[in-house]
Amino acid sequence: KAGVTQTPRYLIKTRGQQVTLSCSPISGHRSVSWYQQTPGQGLQFLFEYFSETQRNKGNFPGRFSGRQFSNSRSEMNVSTLELGDSALYLCASSLQTPGVTGELFFGEGSRLTVL
Amino acid sequence: GESVGLHLPTLSVQEGDNSIINCAYSNSASDYFIWYKQESGKGPQFIIDIRSNMDKRQGQRVTVLLNKTVKHLSLQIAATQPGDSAVYFCAENTLGTGRRALTFGSGTRLQVQP
């Protein structure tokens, strides 16, 4: 079956702009999580969605937001981009319900560069 | 490929040798642990997991050991192959909180010499 699909794979933005990243989970998976990966901070949890509701949120400013649609597809948005937002943004999907961690299947990520 | 981390600790082994990758965690409440493998340009890939009621779990060519006393986790890879070259991350979670968010370690780069 198809894996987690993230689009776009690469994008370049300038400071102050906003960006929207998309994630299509594995068919049948209802939980979608987002992580930010940078060389300095490593992999950090952004948020998790299940059944169109944000279930958990990491320690990121309000500029980072997301949503999930009825078909489980998810988007995350970063507004007023800063240079430090340059990172690989990873989406992961899982069959498990919130509070029960199971295997997370990651996409290949969206590489954001902020100039 | 994309750089996962510029200053990761690196473990270099010869093909066919066994590899041991270590991870220390800080949250004594963590009760679920996972090892991931990340190849250049790809997302992390699940390798093996273990719950805190176990101290050892084996998979195909991999074994995870958990020492809760010293909050230490290790991944053993038997007969390491060139295809095992990647960055390896440990991750932890606390199932009882209902909070579903993994905390990842900083990673170790494994280089397999042919």
Contacts between the chains, C-beta under 8 A, distances in Angstrom:
chain1	res1	chain2	res2	distance
A	4	B	43	7.4
A	31	B	100	7.3
A	33	B	100	7.2
A	33	B	101	7.3
A	33	B	102	8.0
A	35	B	102	7.9
A	35	B	104	7.8
A	37	B	4	7.1
A	39	B	3	6.5
A	39	B	4	7.5
A	39	B	5	4.9
A	39	B	6	4.7
A	39	B	7	7.5
A	42	B	5	7.0
A	42	B	89	7.9
A	42	B	104	5.7
A	42	B	105	7.5
A	42	B	106	5.1
A	42	B	107	6.6
A	43	B	44	7.4
A	43	B	89	6.6
A	43	B	91	7.8
A	43	B	102	7.9
A	43	B	104	3.8
A	44	B	104	7.6
A	45	B	101	4.1
A	45	B	102	6.4
A	45	B	103	7.3
A	48	B	100	5.3
A	48	B	101	6.5
A	55	B	100	6.5
A	56	B	99	5.3
A	56	B	100	5.6
A	56	B	101	5.1
A	58	B	101	6.3
A	88	B	2	6.4
A	90	B	43	5.3
A	90	B	44	7.3
A	92	B	43	7.6
A	96	B	100	7.7
A	98	B	98	6.5
A	98	B	100	5.2
A	99	B	95	7.1
A	99	B	97	7.6
A	99	B	98	3.6
A	99	B	99	7.5
A	99	B	100	6.0
A	100	B	95	6.8
A	100	B	100	7.6
A	101	B	32	5.4
A	101	B	93	4.8
A	101	B	95	5.9
A	101	B	100	5.7
A	101	B	102	7.3
A	103	B	34	7.9
A	103	B	46	4.9
A	103	B	49	7.2
A	104	B	34	7.9
A	104	B	44	8.0
A	104	B	46	6.8
A	104	B	102	7.1
A	105	B	46	7.3
A	106	B	36	7.9
A	106	B	43	3.3
A	106	B	44	4.8
A	106	B	45	7.1
A	107	B	43	5.3
A	108	B	41	7.0
A	108	B	42	5.5
A	108	B	43	5.0
A	109	B	2	8.0
A	109	B	43	5.5
A	111	B	2	6.3
